[in-house]
């Protein structure tokens, strides 16, 4: 029904007006095509940027994976007795401590440090982990009245 009305309306127009209507329709189709093309180009550019960003992140991840694999292949620290590793490290950091016999595990050592600067404690724990593969399995650290000083009850194990 609408197609019939449109055909009748175009037939009623003179030749000049009909050509103008066809030209106007062609311009509208051309404008729509240009608009879609511009939008597609913008989407393509955004997708290219995303691909480049993802590729860069993948390169970083691959480099980190290689670093991790290299770190795993390094030789493990020399194994000395757990008690000797704790003694050596804490003495090197000038930390006064005492042993307690309440380690719940057989392969663990419990120590109490009555007063130590917090940064010295962290550095000592880092050295134990890095050089002797000794890590705290239980830690109770409490702030003391002295600024930056803490009391630590540690259970250390491999």
C-alpha positions as a Markdown table, in Angstrom:
| # | Residue | x | y | z |
|---|---|---|---|---|
| 1 | Unk | 0.0 | 0.0 | 0.0 |
| 2 | Unk | 2.8 | 2.4 | 0.9 |
| 3 | Unk | 4.8 | 1.4 | -2.2 |
| 4 | Unk | 1.8 | 2.2 | -4.3 |
| 5 | Unk | 1.4 | 5.7 | -2.7 |
| 6 | Unk | 5.1 | 6.4 | -3.3 |
| 7 | Unk | 5.0 | 5.3 | -6.9 |
| 8 | Unk | 1.9 | 7.4 | -7.5 |
| 9 | Unk | 3.5 | 10.4 | -5.8 |
| 10 | Unk | 6.7 | 10.1 | -7.9 |
| 11 | Unk | 4.6 | 9.7 | -11.1 |
| 12 | Unk | 2.7 | 12.9 | -10.3 |
| 13 | Unk | 6.0 | 14.9 | -10.1 |
| 14 | Unk | 7.4 | 16.5 | -13.2 |
| 15 | Unk | 10.8 | 15.3 | -14.6 |
| 16 | Unk | 12.8 | 18.0 | -12.9 |
| 17 | Unk | 11.4 | 17.4 | -9.5 |
| 18 | Unk | 11.8 | 13.7 | -9.9 |
| 19 | Unk | 15.5 | 14.1 | -10.8 |
| 20 | Unk | 16.0 | 16.4 | -7.8 |
| 21 | Unk | 14.3 | 13.8 | -5.5 |
| 22 | Unk | 16.6 | 11.0 | -6.9 |
| 23 | Unk | 19.7 | 13.2 | -6.4 |
| 24 | Unk | 18.6 | 14.0 | -2.9 |
| 25 | Unk | 18.1 | 10.3 | -2.1 |
| 26 | Unk | 21.6 | 9.6 | -3.6 |
| 27 | Unk | 23.1 | 12.3 | -1.3 |
| 28 | Unk | 21.4 | 10.9 | 1.7 |
| 29 | Unk | 22.7 | 7.4 | 0.9 |
| 30 | Unk | 26.2 | 8.8 | 0.3 |
| 31 | Unk | 26.2 | 10.7 | 3.6 |
| 32 | Unk | 25.0 | 7.6 | 5.4 |
| 33 | Unk | 27.8 | 5.6 | 3.8 |
| 34 | Unk | 30.4 | 8.2 | 4.7 |
| 35 | Unk | 29.1 | 8.3 | 8.3 |
| 36 | Unk | 29.3 | 4.5 | 8.7 |
| 37 | Unk | 32.8 | 4.5 | 7.1 |
| 38 | Unk | 34.1 | 7.2 | 9.5 |
| 39 | Unk | 32.6 | 5.3 | 12.5 |
| 40 | Unk | 34.2 | 2.1 | 11.3 |
| 41 | Unk | 37.6 | 3.8 | 10.9 |
| 42 | Unk | 37.4 | 5.1 | 14.4 |
| 43 | Unk | 36.5 | 1.7 | 15.7 |
| 44 | Unk | 39.4 | 0.1 | 13.8 |
| 45 | Unk | 41.8 | 2.7 | 15.2 |
| 46 | Unk | 40.6 | 2.0 | 18.7 |
| 47 | Unk | 41.0 | -1.7 | 18.2 |
| 48 | Unk | 44.5 | -1.2 | 16.8 |
| 49 | Unk | 45.5 | 0.8 | 19.9 |
| 50 | Unk | 44.0 | -2.0 | 22.1 |
| 51 | Unk | 46.0 | -4.6 | 20.2 |
| 52 | Unk | 49.2 | -2.6 | 20.6 |
| 53 | Unk | 48.6 | -2.1 | 24.3 |
| 54 | Unk | 47.8 | -5.8 | 24.8 |
| 55 | Unk | 51.0 | -6.7 | 22.9 |
| 56 | Unk | 53.1 | -4.5 | 25.1 |
| 57 | Unk | 51.6 | -6.0 | 28.2 |
| 58 | Unk | 52.2 | -9.5 | 26.8 |
| 59 | Unk | 55.9 | -8.5 | 26.1 |
| 60 | Unk | 56.2 | -7.3 | 29.7 |
| 61 | Unk | 54.6 | -10.5 | 31.1 |
| 62 | Unk | 56.9 | -12.7 | 28.9 |
| 63 | Unk | 60.0 | -10.8 | 30.2 |
| 64 | Unk | 58.8 | -11.2 | 33.8 |
| 65 | Unk | 58.2 | -14.9 | 33.2 |
| 66 | Unk | 61.8 | -15.2 | 31.9 |
| 67 | Unk | 63.0 | -13.4 | 35.0 |
| 68 | Unk | 61.0 | -15.7 | 37.2 |
| 69 | Unk | 62.4 | -18.8 | 35.5 |
| 70 | Unk | 65.9 | -17.4 | 35.9 |
| 71 | Unk | 65.3 | -16.7 | 39.6 |
| 72 | Unk | 64.1 | -20.3 | 40.1 |
| 73 | Unk | 67.3 | -21.6 | 38.4 |
| 74 | Unk | 69.6 | -19.8 | 40.8 |
| 75 | Unk | 71.4 | -22.0 | 43.3 |
| 76 | Unk | 69.6 | -22.4 | 46.6 |
| 77 | Unk | 71.2 | -20.9 | 49.6 |
| 78 | Unk | 73.7 | -23.1 | 51.4 |
| 79 | Unk | 71.8 | -25.2 | 54.0 |
| 80 | Unk | 73.2 | -24.6 | 57.5 |
| 81 | Unk | 71.3 | -25.7 | 60.6 |
| 82 | Unk | 68.2 | -23.6 | 61.3 |
| 83 | Unk | 69.5 | -22.5 | 64.7 |
| 84 | Unk | 72.9 | -21.5 | 63.2 |
| 85 | Unk | 71.2 | -19.5 | 60.5 |
| 86 | Unk | 69.0 | -17.6 | 63.0 |
| 87 | Unk | 72.1 | -17.0 | 65.3 |
| 88 | Unk | 74.3 | -15.7 | 62.5 |
| 89 | Unk | 71.7 | -13.4 | 61.0 |
| 90 | Unk | 70.4 | -11.9 | 64.3 |
| 91 | Unk | 73.9 | -11.4 | 65.6 |
| 92 | Unk | 74.9 | -9.7 | 62.3 |
| 93 | Unk | 72.0 | -7.3 | 62.7 |
| 94 | Unk | 72.9 | -6.7 | 66.4 |
| 95 | Unk | 69.6 | -8.0 | 67.7 |
| 96 | Unk | 69.4 | -9.3 | 71.2 |
| 97 | Unk | 67.1 | -12.3 | 71.5 |
| 98 | Unk | 66.3 | -15.4 | 73.5 |
| 99 | Unk | 65.1 | -18.8 | 72.5 |
| 100 | Unk | 61.9 | -20.3 | 73.8 |
| 101 | Unk | 61.2 | -24.0 | 73.8 |
| 102 | Unk | 57.6 | -23.7 | 72.8 |
| 103 | Unk | 58.0 | -24.3 | 69.0 |
| 104 | Unk | 55.0 | -26.5 | 68.0 |
| 105 | Unk | 56.8 | -27.9 | 65.0 |
| 106 | Unk | 59.9 | -30.1 | 65.1 |
| 107 | Unk | 61.6 | -28.1 | 62.3 |
| 108 | Unk | 60.9 | -24.7 | 63.8 |
| 109 | Unk | 62.7 | -22.3 | 66.3 |
| 110 | Unk | 60.9 | -19.9 | 68.5 |
| 111 | Unk | 62.7 | -16.7 | 69.6 |
| 112 | Unk | 61.6 | -13.6 | 71.6 |
| 113 | Unk | 63.1 | -10.2 | 70.8 |
| 114 | Unk | 62.3 | -7.8 | 73.6 |
| 115 | Unk | 63.2 | -4.6 | 71.9 |
| 116 | Unk | 64.3 | -4.0 | 68.3 |
| 117 | Unk | 63.8 | -1.1 | 65.8 |
| 118 | Unk | 61.1 | -2.2 | 63.4 |
| 119 | Unk | 63.2 | -1.6 | 60.3 |
| 120 | Unk | 66.1 | -3.7 | 61.7 |
| 121 | Unk | 63.6 | -6.6 | 62.4 |
| 122 | Unk | 62.3 | -6.4 | 58.8 |
| 123 | Unk | 65.8 | -6.3 | 57.4 |
| 124 | Unk | 66.8 | -9.3 | 59.5 |
| 125 | Unk | 63.8 | -11.3 | 58.4 |
| 126 | Unk | 64.5 | -10.4 | 54.8 |
| 127 | Unk | 68.1 | -11.6 | 55.2 |
| 128 | Unk | 66.9 | -14.8 | 56.8 |
| 129 | Unk | 64.5 | -15.5 | 53.9 |
| 130 | Unk | 66.9 | -14.5 | 51.2 |
| 131 | Unk | 70.2 | -16.1 | 52.4 |
| 132 | Unk | 68.9 | -19.1 | 54.4 |
| 133 | Unk | 65.4 | -19.8 | 53.2 |
| 134 | Unk | 64.1 | -19.3 | 56.7 |
| 135 | Unk | 60.7 | -17.6 | 57.1 |
| 136 | Unk | 58.5 | -16.7 | 60.0 |
| 137 | Unk | 55.6 | -19.1 | 60.3 |
| 138 | Unk | 54.1 | -17.3 | 63.3 |
| 139 | Unk | 54.8 | -13.7 | 64.4 |
| 140 | Unk | 53.5 | -11.6 | 67.2 |
| 141 | Unk | 54.8 | -8.1 | 66.9 |
| 142 | Unk | 53.8 | -5.4 | 69.4 |
| 143 | Unk | 54.7 | -1.7 | 69.4 |
| 144 | Unk | 56.7 | -0.5 | 72.4 |
| 145 | Unk | 56.7 | 2.9 | 74.1 |
| 146 | Unk | 59.9 | 3.9 | 72.3 |
| 147 | Unk | 59.2 | 5.3 | 68.9 |
| 148 | Unk | 59.8 | 2.8 | 66.1 |
| 149 | Unk | 60.7 | 0.0 | 68.6 |
| 150 | Unk | 58.8 | -3.3 | 68.7 |
| 151 | Unk | 58.7 | -6.5 | 70.8 |
| 152 | Unk | 58.6 | -9.7 | 68.6 |
| 153 | Unk | 57.8 | -13.3 | 69.3 |
| 154 | Unk | 58.7 | -15.3 | 66.2 |
| 155 | Unk | 58.5 | -18.9 | 65.2 |
| 156 | Unk | 60.9 | -19.4 | 62.3 |
| 157 | Unk | 61.1 | -22.4 | 60.0 |
| 158 | Unk | 62.2 | -23.5 | 56.5 |
